[in-house]
Amino acid sequence: MQSLWMQEQALPSGLSPLKLAWLFGSLIAAGLALNFLVIYKTLRLARRDPDQFKNGTGVYLFVMAFADVFSLLSIFTHMTLSYMVHLIPLQYASVACKMFVFVSRAAYMQSSYCWLFMSGLRYLAACKPLLYSTVWRSPAAPLATVLCVSTVINLHVFGAVFADEQLGCVKMDDSMTTIYSIADAVASYLFPSTLIFIMDIKVLCERTRRKSSDPLLQIVFHKLDEETEKKRATNMKRFMGITLVSLLISAPDAAIRALRAIVPDARLELPVALFLVCQSLYFFKASFNAFYLTSYVFDRNVLSKTSSSRQLSISARRLEESPNIITRERSHTVSYRATTPVPLLTRNSSCILLDQCESPTNWL
């Protein structure tokens, strides 16, 4: 058995469970407040401009904020339960441990991939603008896929996690649990972080190649002045720097999770103080992300009237549903041209005879 909160080791001197709960509770309260602010702003955007919410990063911000809220609440409840398991019937404590560990890990993965998808949109906008212009309500499919994958990977929690009177929430230390734990660490941190790093490096190193002779790009994208282009480049570098800081803050917690999955605690000899510091960094990351997303990304990027998602929000489907929108949006959206009518082909006598089940010998 492996205690998920390392209760087989004593807390550092001067740190009681009550002080630990107060410290983590303060970090979590700040993270919850800021994430609820992100949720409020994205919901307000969804009511005011549904197309911009669905086509840009609004959906990803909304889902990531919700995932961080569930992750923070689940981890804190899981920690509190581990120190109070002796006050609850063991069978109920086991069910609670399974549920909170499952929710925290699934939400952690969902939040990581929201960052990945936002970095992917930034990469497409900077390096593949034509492909970016064809994105229409993209968040639904990838977010649903991540939810299914995270559910499948973490289903082993319901069979591997239970409550122990002395150690709190514990995990079985067998080979199958180790495999699933390693897969969870790779899928929830290593894989998305690597892709984010690669895409951000490409955005920094590669200049967008937009040919001025391409009529479609002239229609879709506005010609920006030099000062606006410099401001956009600065904002993009700043956002990528914040993303890198967020990944580095998450790295210690992910590394310890992977290390504890590979090496048994009896041989690992991991200091409990280091474990608690890594958990504190993870709680701080949720607050850090929410603060930056609230104060910078949302107000200056998502709500920007010159953003690409605003310019490309009028799709062919909307044009079909509301033809009167063409006049209003013609100056700053994709151009609209009536489709070429499909010619009606006259059916010959062979087709008529075939419908009447006539013999092919009568076709001549």
Backbone hydrogen bonds in HBPLUS format (Angstrom, degrees):
<---DONOR---> <-ACCEPTOR-->    atom                        ^
c    i                          cat <-CA-CA->   ^        H-A-AA   ^      H-
h    n   atom  resd res      DA  || num        DHA   H-A  angle D-A-AA Bond
n    s   type  num  typ     dist DA aas  dist angle  dist       angle   num
A0002-GLN N   A0171-LYS O   2.86 MM 169  5.10 141.5  2.01 140.1 152.5     1
A0171-LYS N   A0002-GLN O   2.81 MM 169  5.10 149.1  1.91 133.8 143.8     2
A0006-MET N   A0003-SER O   3.28 MM   3  4.96 169.0  2.30 102.2 102.6     3
A0004-LEU N   A0169-CYS O   3.02 MM 165  6.00 170.7  2.03 153.8 156.8     4
A0009-GLN N   A0006-MET O   3.26 MM   3  5.94 166.5  2.28 113.4 117.5     5
A0015-LEU N   A0012-PRO O   3.06 MM   3  5.66 154.4  2.13 141.4 141.6     6
A0020-LEU N   A0016-SER O   2.91 MM   4  6.19 158.8  1.95 156.9 163.8     7
A0021-ALA N   A0017-PRO O   2.92 MM   4  6.07 155.4  1.98 142.4 148.7     8
A0022-TRP N   A0018-LEU O   2.97 MM   4  6.22 150.4  2.05 142.9 151.3     9
A0023-LEU N   A0019-LYS O   2.89 MM   4  6.14 158.3  1.94 149.5 154.9    10
A0024-PHE N   A0020-LEU O   2.95 MM   4  6.15 178.5  1.95 158.0 158.1    11
A0025-GLY N   A0021-ALA O   2.75 MM   4  5.60 147.2  1.86 136.4 147.4    12
A0026-SER N   A0022-TRP O   2.99 MM   4  6.09 147.4  2.10 140.7 147.3    13
A0027-LEU N   A0023-LEU O   3.27 MM   4  6.63 163.0  2.30 150.0 153.6    14
A0028-ILE N   A0024-PHE O   2.87 MM   4  6.06 161.0  1.90 153.0 159.0    15
A0029-ALA N   A0025-GLY O   2.84 MM   4  5.92 154.0  1.91 143.0 150.2    16
A0030-ALA N   A0026-SER O   3.14 MM   4  6.36 160.3  2.18 147.5 151.6    17
A0031-GLY N   A0027-LEU O   3.05 MM   4  6.30 159.7  2.09 145.2 151.2    18
A0032-LEU N   A0028-ILE O   2.79 MM   4  6.00 158.1  1.83 154.0 159.8    19
A0033-ALA N   A0029-ALA O   3.01 MM   4  6.16 163.9  2.03 148.2 152.3    20
A0034-LEU N   A0030-ALA O   3.11 MM   4  6.31 166.6  2.13 151.9 155.0    21
A0035-ASN N   A0031-GLY O   2.93 MM   4  6.02 157.3  1.98 146.5 153.5    22
A0036-PHE N   A0032-LEU O   2.87 MM   4  5.99 155.1  1.93 149.7 156.2    23
A0037-LEU N   A0033-ALA O   3.11 MM   4  6.34 140.1  2.28 136.0 146.7    24
A0038-VAL N   A0034-LEU O   3.04 MM   4  6.43 148.4  2.15 143.5 151.5    25
A0039-ILE N   A0035-ASN O   2.96 MM   4  6.28 158.9  2.00 148.0 153.5    26
A0040-TYR N   A0036-PHE O   2.91 MM   4  6.12 156.9  1.97 143.4 149.6    27
A0041-LYS N   A0037-LEU O   2.99 MM   4  6.23 161.6  2.02 149.7 154.1    28
A0042-THR N   A0038-VAL O   2.94 MM   4  6.14 162.8  1.97 154.5 159.2    29
A0043-LEU N   A0039-ILE O   2.95 MM   4  6.08 157.3  2.00 149.2 155.4    30
A0044-ARG N   A0040-TYR O   2.99 MM   4  6.19 150.6  2.08 143.5 151.8    31
A0045-LEU N   A0041-LYS O   2.94 MM   4  6.22 151.0  2.03 144.0 152.0    32
A0046-ALA N   A0042-THR O   2.87 MM   4  6.11 151.5  1.95 144.0 152.2    33
A0047-ARG N   A0043-LEU O   3.06 MM   4  6.34 148.5  2.16 144.4 151.3    34
A0048-ARG N   A0044-ARG O   3.04 MM   4  6.20 152.2  2.11 143.1 151.1    35
A0049-ASP N   A0045-LEU O   2.75 MM   4  5.68 169.7  1.76 157.4 160.3    36
A0053-PHE N   A0049-ASP O   3.13 MM   4  6.36 156.8  2.18 153.9 161.0    37
A0054-LYS N   A0050-PRO O   2.97 MM   4  6.17 153.9  2.04 149.0 155.3    38
A0055-ASN N   A0051-ASP O   2.92 MM   4  5.94 152.1  2.00 148.8 156.1    39
A0056-GLY N   A0052-GLN O   3.09 MM   4  5.71 152.9  2.17 139.6 144.5    40
A0061-LEU N   A0057-THR O   2.92 MM   4  6.15 161.3  1.95 159.1 164.4    41
A0062-PHE N   A0058-GLY O   2.98 MM   4  6.15 157.4  2.03 146.7 153.1    42
A0063-VAL N   A0059-VAL O   2.92 MM   4  6.15 168.5  1.93 156.5 158.7    43
A0064-MET N   A0060-TYR O   2.88 MM   4  5.91 160.5  1.91 147.4 153.7    44
A0065-ALA N   A0061-LEU O   2.96 MM   4  6.04 157.8  2.01 145.1 150.8    45
A0066-PHE N   A0062-PHE O   3.07 MM   4  6.31 161.1  2.11 147.8 153.0    46
A0067-ALA N   A0063-VAL O   2.85 MM   4  6.04 159.5  1.89 149.8 156.0    47
A0068-ASP N   A0064-MET O   2.88 MM   4  6.09 157.0  1.94 148.2 154.1    48
A0069-VAL N   A0065-ALA O   3.00 MM   4  6.22 151.8  2.08 144.9 152.6    49
A0070-PHE N   A0066-PHE O   3.02 MM   4  6.32 166.6  2.04 155.7 157.8    50
A0071-SER N   A0067-ALA O   2.86 MM   4  6.01 156.1  1.92 147.0 154.7    51
A0072-LEU N   A0068-ASP O   2.89 MM   4  5.99 166.4  1.91 149.4 152.5    52
A0073-LEU N   A0069-VAL O   3.03 MM   4  6.19 171.7  2.04 153.8 156.4    53
A0074-SER N   A0070-PHE O   2.92 MM   4  5.91 158.5  1.97 144.7 151.3    54
A0075-ILE N   A0071-SER O   2.96 MM   4  6.06 166.5  1.98 151.3 155.0    55
A0076-PHE N   A0072-LEU O   3.04 MM   4  6.12 166.6  2.06 150.2 154.4    56
A0077-THR N   A0073-LEU O   2.95 MM   4  6.02 161.7  1.99 145.7 151.4    57
A0078-HIS N   A0074-SER O   2.81 MM   4  5.88 152.4  1.88 143.7 152.5    58
A0079-MET N   A0075-ILE O   2.85 MM   4  6.07 154.8  1.91 148.0 154.4    59
A0080-THR N   A0076-PHE O   2.91 MM   4  6.16 166.3  1.92 151.6 155.2    60
A0081-LEU N   A0077-THR O   2.83 MM   4  5.94 156.5  1.88 145.7 152.8    61
A0082-SER N   A0078-HIS O   3.05 MM   4  6.22 146.4  2.16 140.6 149.0    62
A0083-TYR N   A0080-THR O   3.23 MM   3  5.42 130.2  2.50  99.1 111.0    63
A0084-MET N   A0081-LEU O   3.15 MM   3  4.98 144.9  2.28  95.4 105.9    64
A0087-LEU N   A0084-MET O   3.03 MM   3  5.64 161.7  2.07 117.2 123.1    65
A0088-ILE N   A0085-VAL O   3.25 MM   3  5.47 166.0  2.27 109.4 113.6    66
A0092-TYR N   A0089-PRO O   3.12 MM   3  5.56 120.9  2.49 108.5 122.0    67
A0093-ALA N   A0089-PRO O   2.97 MM   4  6.21 158.1  2.02 155.7 162.9    68
A0094-SER N   A0090-LEU O   2.92 MM   4  6.11 148.8  2.02 145.9 153.4    69
A0095-VAL N   A0091-GLN O   3.26 MM   4  6.52 158.8  2.31 141.1 145.6    70
A0096-ALA N   A0092-TYR O   2.99 MM   4  6.24 160.9  2.03 149.4 154.9    71
A0097-CYS N   A0093-ALA O   2.88 MM   4  6.08 156.9  1.93 147.6 153.9    72
A0098-LYS N   A0094-SER O   3.02 MM   4  6.27 164.1  2.05 151.8 155.3    73
A0099-MET N   A0095-VAL O   3.06 MM   4  6.29 166.9  2.08 152.2 155.3    74
A0100-PHE N   A0096-ALA O   2.97 MM   4  6.09 174.5  1.97 157.5 159.2    75
A0101-VAL N   A0097-CYS O   3.01 MM   4  5.98 162.3  2.04 149.7 154.9    76
A0102-PHE N   A0098-LYS O   3.02 MM   4  6.06 160.6  2.06 146.0 152.0    77
A0103-VAL N   A0099-MET O   2.96 MM   4  6.14 169.4  1.97 153.6 156.5    78
A0104-SER N   A0100-PHE O   3.01 MM   4  6.03 161.1  2.05 142.8 148.4    79
A0105-ARG N   A0101-VAL O   3.12 MM   4  6.24 160.0  2.16 147.9 152.4    80
A0106-ALA N   A0102-PHE O   2.99 MM   4  6.13 167.5  2.00 156.1 160.0    81
A0107-ALA N   A0103-VAL O   2.92 MM   4  5.93 162.0  1.95 148.7 154.1    82
A0108-TYR N   A0104-SER O   3.01 MM   4  6.04 148.0  2.12 135.3 144.3    83
A0109-MET N   A0105-ARG O   3.11 MM   4  6.36 159.0  2.16 148.3 152.1    84
A0110-GLN N   A0106-ALA O   3.04 MM   4  6.29 159.8  2.08 146.9 152.7    85
A0111-SER N   A0107-ALA O   2.97 MM   4  6.14 160.7  2.01 151.0 155.3    86
A0112-SER N   A0108-TYR O   3.10 MM   4  6.34 156.4  2.16 145.6 151.8    87
A0113-TYR N   A0109-MET O   3.09 MM   4  6.35 158.5  2.14 153.1 157.8    88
A0114-CYS N   A0110-GLN O   3.09 MM   4  6.33 137.5  2.27 142.1 153.4    89
A0115-TRP N   A0111-SER O   3.31 MM   4  6.67 154.5  2.38 147.3 152.2    90
A0116-LEU N   A0112-SER O   3.14 MM   4  6.50 151.5  2.22 138.1 146.4    91
A0117-PHE N   A0113-TYR O   2.84 MM   4  6.05 159.8  1.88 148.0 151.9    92
A0118-MET N   A0114-CYS O   3.02 MM   4  6.23 157.3  2.07 147.2 153.0    93
A0119-SER N   A0115-TRP O   2.96 MM   4  6.21 154.4  2.03 148.4 155.6    94
A0120-GLY N   A0116-LEU O   2.83 MM   4  6.10 145.1  1.95 143.9 154.8    95
A0121-LEU N   A0117-PHE O   2.92 MM   4  6.25 152.7  1.99 147.5 153.5    96
A0122-ARG N   A0118-MET O   3.05 MM   4  6.28 155.5  2.11 142.9 149.6    97
A0123-TYR N   A0119-SER O   2.87 MM   4  6.11 152.0  1.95 144.8 152.7    98
A0124-LEU N   A0120-GLY O   2.91 MM   4  6.17 161.1  1.94 150.9 155.6    99
A0125-ALA N   A0121-LEU O   2.90 MM   4  6.06 162.2  1.93 149.4 154.5   100
A0126-ALA N   A0122-ARG O   3.05 MM   4  6.17 147.6  2.16 142.6 150.5   101
A0127-CYS N   A0123-TYR O   2.83 MM   4  5.80 164.4  1.85 155.1 159.6   102
A0128-LYS N   A0124-LEU O   2.87 MM   4  4.62 140.8  2.02 118.2 129.9   103
A0132-TYR N   A0128-LYS O   2.96 MM   4  6.22 156.2  2.02 152.8 160.6   104
A0133-SER N   A0129-PRO O   2.90 MM   4  6.07 143.8  2.03 143.2 152.0   105
A0134-THR N   A0131-LEU O   3.16 MM   3  5.41 150.5  2.25 103.4 112.1   106
A0135-VAL N   A0132-TYR O   3.22 MM   3  5.48 164.4  2.24 109.1 113.9   107
A0143-LEU N   A0139-PRO O   3.05 MM   4  5.88 161.7  2.09 156.0 161.9   108
A0144-ALA N   A0140-ALA O   3.02 MM   4  6.05 157.3  2.07 147.8 154.4   109
A0145-THR N   A0141-ALA O   2.95 MM   4  6.13 153.4  2.03 150.1 158.0   110
A0146-VAL N   A0142-PRO O   2.95 MM   4  6.18 161.4  1.99 150.6 154.6   111
A0147-LEU N   A0143-LEU O   3.02 MM   4  6.22 156.7  2.08 144.5 151.1   112
A0148-CYS N   A0144-ALA O   3.02 MM   4  6.28 156.2  2.08 146.6 152.3   113
A0149-VAL N   A0145-THR O   2.93 MM   4  6.19 164.7  1.96 154.2 158.5   114
A0150-SER N   A0146-VAL O   2.87 MM   4  5.97 169.0  1.88 154.7 157.8   115
A0151-THR N   A0147-LEU O   3.02 MM   4  6.10 148.4  2.13 139.2 147.9   116
A0152-VAL N   A0148-CYS O   3.00 MM   4  6.25 160.8  2.03 150.5 154.9   117
A0153-ILE N   A0149-VAL O   2.93 MM   4  6.13 170.2  1.94 157.6 160.2   118
A0154-ASN N   A0150-SER O   3.13 MM   4  6.07 152.9  2.20 139.1 145.6   119
A0155-LEU N   A0152-VAL O   3.37 MM   3  5.35 165.8  2.40 102.8 106.9   120
A0157-VAL N   A0154-ASN O   3.11 MM   3  5.66 160.4  2.15 113.6 119.4   121
A0158-PHE N   A0155-LEU O   3.21 MM   3  6.01 146.5  2.32 120.2 125.0   122
A0159-GLY N   A0156-HIS O   3.03 MM   3  5.44 149.5  2.12 109.6 118.8   123
A0160-ALA N   A0156-HIS O   2.92 MM   4  6.02 133.2  2.14 148.2 162.7   124
A0161-VAL N   A0157-VAL O   3.01 MM   4  5.42 150.2  2.10 147.7 146.3   125
A0172-MET N   A0160-ALA O   2.82 MM  12  5.17 155.9  1.87 147.0 155.3   126
A0162-PHE N   A0170-VAL O   3.08 MM   8  5.67 156.1  2.14 149.0 156.2   127
A0170-VAL N   A0162-PHE O   2.85 MM   8  5.67 172.6  1.86 173.4 176.0   128
A0164-ASP N   A0168-GLY O   2.72 MM   4  4.96 149.6  1.81 136.9 147.6   129
A0168-GLY N   A0164-ASP O   2.92 MM   4  4.96 134.4  2.13 137.6 138.4   130
A0178-THR N   A0174-ASP O   3.08 MM   4  6.30 151.4  2.16 145.5 154.0   131
A0179-ILE N   A0175-SER O   3.00 MM   4  6.30 154.3  2.07 149.3 155.4   132
A0180-TYR N   A0176-MET O   3.08 MM   4  6.38 166.2  2.10 153.3 156.2   133
A0181-SER N   A0177-THR O   2.90 MM   4  6.03 152.6  1.98 145.6 153.7   134
A0182-ILE N   A0178-THR O   2.95 MM   4  6.16 157.5  2.00 149.9 155.2   135
A0183-ALA N   A0179-ILE O   2.94 MM   4  6.18 161.4  1.98 149.6 155.2   136
A0184-ASP N   A0180-TYR O   2.90 MM   4  6.08 150.4  1.99 142.9 150.9   137
A0185-ALA N   A0181-SER O   3.00 MM   4  6.26 156.1  2.06 145.0 151.0   138
A0186-VAL N   A0182-ILE O   2.93 MM   4  6.18 160.5  1.97 154.2 159.3   139
A0187-ALA N   A0183-ALA O   2.87 MM   4  5.93 167.1  1.89 148.7 153.1   140
A0188-SER N   A0184-ASP O   2.88 MM   4  5.75 151.6  1.96 144.0 151.4   141
A0189-TYR N   A0185-ALA O   3.15 MM   4  5.87 140.7  2.31 133.9 141.3   142
A0191-PHE N   A0186-VAL O   2.85 MM   5  5.81 174.4  1.85 164.7 162.9   143
A0193-SER N   A0189-TYR O   2.94 MM   4  5.77 157.0  1.99 152.1 159.6   144
A0194-THR N   A0190-LEU O   3.01 MM   4  6.03 155.3  2.07 145.1 151.5   145
A0195-LEU N   A0191-PHE O   3.16 MM   4  6.41 165.6  2.18 154.3 157.7   146
A0196-ILE N   A0192-PRO O   2.90 MM   4  6.06 160.7  1.94 149.9 155.7   147
A0197-PHE N   A0193-SER O   2.96 MM   4  6.10 161.6  1.99 147.0 151.9   148
A0198-ILE N   A0194-THR O   2.96 MM   4  6.20 161.8  2.00 151.0 155.8   149
A0199-MET N   A0195-LEU O   2.92 MM   4  6.09 171.3  1.93 155.8 158.1   150
A0200-ASP N   A0196-ILE O   2.95 MM   4  6.05 159.3  1.99 149.2 155.2   151
A0201-ILE N   A0197-PHE O   3.00 MM   4  6.15 153.6  2.07 145.5 152.5   152
A0202-LYS N   A0198-ILE O   3.01 MM   4  6.30 155.4  2.07 148.2 155.0   153
A0203-VAL N   A0199-MET O   2.94 MM   4  6.20 152.1  2.02 145.8 153.5   154
A0204-LEU N   A0200-ASP O   3.02 MM   4  6.24 150.9  2.11 143.1 150.5   155
A0205-CYS N   A0201-ILE O   2.89 MM   4  6.06 157.1  1.95 150.9 157.2   156
A0206-GLU N   A0202-LYS O   2.88 MM   4  5.55 155.2  1.95 145.1 150.1   157
A0214-ASP N   A0211-LYS O   3.10 MM   3  5.52 164.4  2.13 112.4 117.4   158
A0218-GLN N   A0214-ASP O   3.22 MM   4  6.48 151.0  2.31 147.5 156.0   159
A0219-ILE N   A0215-PRO O   3.05 MM   4  6.28 139.7  2.22 140.5 150.6   160
A0219-ILE N   A0216-LEU O   3.14 MM   3  5.10 125.4  2.45  92.4 106.3   161
A0220-VAL N   A0216-LEU O   2.94 MM   4  6.20 162.7  1.97 153.0 157.2   162
A0221-PHE N   A0217-LEU O   2.99 MM   4  5.73 167.7  2.01 145.3 149.3   163
A0229-GLU N   A0225-ASP O   3.04 MM   4  6.33 156.7  2.10 151.8 158.9   164
A0230-LYS N   A0226-GLU O   2.99 MM   4  6.24 156.6  2.04 149.1 154.9   165
A0231-LYS N   A0227-GLU O   2.99 MM   4  6.22 155.2  2.05 144.9 151.9   166
A0232-ARG N   A0228-THR O   2.92 MM   4  6.15 156.2  1.98 148.6 154.8   167
A0233-ALA N   A0229-GLU O   2.96 MM   4  6.20 157.3  2.02 147.0 153.3   168
A0234-THR N   A0230-LYS O   2.92 MM   4  6.15 157.9  1.97 148.9 154.7   169
A0235-ASN N   A0231-LYS O   2.91 MM   4  6.10 162.1  1.94 149.4 154.4   170
A0236-MET N   A0232-ARG O   2.88 MM   4  6.05 154.6  1.95 147.4 154.5   171
A0237-LYS N   A0233-ALA O   3.03 MM   4  6.25 160.2  2.07 147.7 152.4   172
A0238-ARG N   A0234-THR O   2.94 MM   4  6.15 155.6  2.00 148.1 155.4   173
A0239-PHE N   A0235-ASN O   2.94 MM   4  6.14 159.9  1.98 148.2 153.2   174
A0240-MET N   A0236-MET O   2.97 MM   4  6.19 156.5  2.03 147.7 154.2   175
A0241-GLY N   A0237-LYS O   2.90 MM   4  6.11 147.1  2.01 142.9 152.1   176
A0242-ILE N   A0238-ARG O   2.99 MM   4  6.32 154.4  2.06 148.8 155.2   177
A0243-THR N   A0239-PHE O   2.94 MM   4  6.21 153.3  2.01 144.6 152.4   178
A0244-LEU N   A0240-MET O   2.95 MM   4  6.19 154.0  2.02 144.1 150.5   179
A0245-VAL N   A0241-GLY O   2.99 MM   4  6.29 156.7  2.05 147.8 153.8   180
A0246-SER N   A0242-ILE O   2.93 MM   4  6.18 157.9  1.98 149.5 155.5   181
A0247-LEU N   A0243-THR O   2.97 MM   4  6.26 154.0  2.04 147.9 154.8   182
A0248-LEU N   A0244-LEU O   2.96 MM   4  6.22 155.5  2.02 148.8 155.5   183
A0249-ILE N   A0245-VAL O   2.92 MM   4  6.17 150.7  2.00 149.2 157.2   184
A0250-SER N   A0246-SER O   3.12 MM   4  6.34 147.2  2.23 141.6 149.9   185
A0251-ALA N   A0247-LEU O   3.04 MM   4  6.15 126.2  2.34 138.2 152.2   186
A0251-ALA N   A0248-LEU O   3.28 MM   3  5.03 136.8  2.47  90.1 101.8   187
A0254-ALA N   A0250-SER O   3.17 MM   4  6.37 165.5  2.19 158.3 162.8   188
A0255-ALA N   A0251-ALA O   2.83 MM   4  5.96 158.2  1.88 158.3 164.8   189
A0256-ILE N   A0252-PRO O   2.97 MM   4  6.17 159.3  2.01 151.4 156.2   190
A0257-ARG N   A0253-ASP O   3.03 MM   4  6.22 157.7  2.08 146.2 152.4   191
A0258-ALA N   A0254-ALA O   3.03 MM   4  6.25 160.6  2.07 148.0 152.7   192
A0259-LEU N   A0255-ALA O   2.84 MM   4  5.99 156.4  1.90 146.4 153.9   193
A0260-ARG N   A0256-ILE O   2.84 MM   4  5.94 163.4  1.87 151.8 155.5   194
A0261-ALA N   A0257-ARG O   3.11 MM   4  6.21 134.8  2.32 134.1 145.9   195
A0262-ILE N   A0258-ALA O   3.10 MM   4  6.35 139.6  2.27 142.1 151.9   196
A0263-VAL N   A0259-LEU O   2.85 MM   4  5.90 175.0  1.85 160.9 162.3   197
A0267-ARG N   A0264-PRO O   3.09 MM   3  5.63 142.3  2.24 112.2 121.4   198
A0268-LEU N   A0264-PRO O   2.94 MM   4  6.04 136.1  2.14 146.2 159.5   199
A0275-PHE N   A0271-PRO O   3.26 MM   4  6.63 156.7  2.31 146.6 153.0   200
A0276-LEU N   A0272-VAL O   2.98 MM   4  6.24 157.5  2.03 150.0 155.1   201
A0277-VAL N   A0273-ALA O   2.97 MM   4  6.21 150.9  2.06 145.5 153.6   202
A0278-CYS N   A0274-LEU O   3.03 MM   4  6.27 158.0  2.08 148.6 153.9   203
A0279-GLN N   A0275-PHE O   3.06 MM   4  6.36 152.6  2.14 144.8 152.4   204
A0280-SER N   A0276-LEU O   2.92 MM   4  6.15 151.3  2.00 143.2 151.2   205
A0281-LEU N   A0277-VAL O   2.94 MM   4  6.27 151.8  2.02 147.7 155.1   206
A0282-TYR N   A0278-CYS O   3.05 MM   4  6.36 149.8  2.15 142.7 150.6   207
A0283-PHE N   A0279-GLN O   3.01 MM   4  6.36 159.4  2.06 151.2 156.0   208
A0284-PHE N   A0280-SER O   2.86 MM   4  6.10 154.6  1.93 147.5 155.3   209
A0285-LYS N   A0281-LEU O   2.85 MM   4  6.05 142.3  1.99 141.8 152.0   210
A0286-ALA N   A0282-TYR O   3.37 MM   4  6.75 149.5  2.47 146.8 151.9   211
A0288-PHE N   A0284-PHE O   2.78 MM   4  5.99 160.1  1.82 154.7 161.4   212
A0289-ASN N   A0285-LYS O   2.79 MM   4  5.93 168.0  1.81 154.9 157.2   213
A0290-ALA N   A0286-ALA O   3.10 MM   4  6.17 167.2  2.12 142.6 146.6   214
A0291-PHE N   A0287-SER O   2.89 MM   4  6.02 160.8  1.93 150.1 155.5   215
A0292-TYR N   A0288-PHE O   3.06 MM   4  6.23 168.0  2.07 151.5 154.7   216
A0293-LEU N   A0289-ASN O   2.84 MM   4  5.98 166.5  1.86 156.5 161.1   217
A0294-THR N   A0290-ALA O   2.86 MM   4  5.88 150.3  1.95 142.9 151.1   218
A0295-SER N   A0291-PHE O   2.92 MM   4  6.01 169.5  1.93 152.9 155.7   219
A0296-TYR N   A0292-TYR O   2.87 MM   4  5.52 150.5  1.96 145.0 151.5   220
A0297-VAL N   A0292-TYR O   3.31 MM   5  6.67 152.2  2.39 141.1 147.7   221
A0298-PHE N   A0293-LEU O   2.87 MM   5  5.67 159.0  1.91 149.9 155.0   222
A0300-ARG N   A0296-TYR O   2.94 MM   4  5.65 158.1  1.99 149.3 156.1   223
A0301-ASN N   A0297-VAL O   2.90 MM   4  5.18 138.1  2.08 131.1 139.9   224
A0302-VAL N   A0297-VAL O   3.13 MM   5  6.58 154.0  2.20 147.9 155.8   225
A0303-LEU N   A0298-PHE O   3.12 MM   5  6.33 147.0  2.23 167.0 173.6   226
A0304-SER N   A0301-ASN O   3.27 MM   3  5.10 158.3  2.32  98.4 104.7   227
A0307-SER N   A0304-SER O   3.40 MM   3  5.36 166.8  2.41 103.8 105.6   228
A0310-ARG N   A0307-SER O   3.10 MM   3  5.39 129.6  2.37 101.5 114.0   229
A0311-GLN N   A0307-SER O   3.15 MM   4  6.52 159.5  2.19 149.9 155.4   230
A0312-LEU N   A0308-SER O   2.90 MM   4  6.02 146.1  2.02 151.0 159.7   231
A0313-SER N   A0310-ARG O   3.43 MM   3  5.23 170.9  2.44 103.6 105.0   232
A0319-LEU N   A0315-SER O   3.04 MM   4  6.35 153.9  2.11 147.7 155.5   233
A0320-GLU N   A0316-ALA O   3.02 MM   4  6.26 147.6  2.13 143.7 151.6   234
A0321-GLU N   A0317-ARG O   3.02 MM   4  6.30 152.1  2.10 144.9 152.7   235
A0322-SER N   A0318-ARG O   2.78 MM   4  5.86 157.0  1.83 153.0 158.9   236
A0325-ILE N   A0322-SER O   3.10 MM   3  5.78 166.6  2.11 121.6 125.2   237
A0326-ILE N   A0323-PRO O   3.22 MM   3  5.95 171.8  2.23 121.7 124.1   238
A0329-GLU N   A0325-ILE O   3.04 MM   4  6.13 154.7  2.11 152.2 158.6   239
A0330-ARG N   A0326-ILE O   2.86 MM   4  5.47 118.8  2.24 148.8 159.3   240
A0332-HIS N   A0329-GLU O   3.20 MM   3  5.81 147.9  2.31 115.8 123.4   241
A0352-ILE N   A0348-ASN O   3.35 MM   4  6.74 156.2  2.41 145.5 152.1   242
A0353-LEU N   A0349-SER O   2.90 MM   4  6.12 162.8  1.93 152.1 156.2   243
A0354-LEU N   A0350-SER O   2.91 MM   4  6.09 149.1  2.01 142.5 151.6   244
A0355-ASP N   A0351-CYS O   3.00 MM   4  6.26 153.3  2.07 146.4 152.5   245
A0356-GLN N   A0352-ILE O   3.08 MM   4  6.37 142.9  2.23 141.4 151.7   246
A0358-GLU N   A0353-LEU O   2.87 MM   5  5.15 174.0  1.88 155.3 153.3   247
A0357-CYS N   A0354-LEU O   3.08 MM   3  4.99 158.9  2.13 103.4 107.7   248
A0362-ASN N   A0359-SER O   3.02 MM   3  5.79 165.9  2.04 124.2 128.3   249
A0363-TRP N   A0360-PRO O   3.14 MM   3  5.33 165.6  2.17 111.5 113.8   250
